[in-house]
């Protein structure tokens, strides 16, 4: 996410995650600014089992930015079966698909 103006921004980001194997594993999700990890933005979620249950992890960051700064939502897990999940559009009844991540950015100052 590249920001065009100097200011304070609110970045909101829910992500839909699951794991496709058994056991208990962590996923870490954090913010990076201009290619470097941003201090104190990491959140660890622990998922258990392979029940095909989807988990929603959500973040709300307030950041000060200069014109041209860019931000990335980063994630990592030691479990190779951990994933960000999309769901295709459904029928009967009709409903839209679900993205794995939604990002909203709003300048507040």
Number of C-alpha atoms within 10 A of each C-alpha: 15 13 17 12 13 14 14 15 18 16 19 15 16 16 19 19 21 21 26 15 16 12 11 12 19 17 19 15 19 19 21 16 17 13 11 10 16 15 10 8 14 16 15 15 15 10 19 14 14 16 11 11 12 15 16 13 15 14 16 13 13 14 15 13 19 12 11 13 16 15 20 16 15 12 15 14 15 10 15 11 13 19 17 16 17 14 11 11 10 11 8 5 5 8 10 10 11 14 14 15 17 12 12 11 15 12 16 11 9
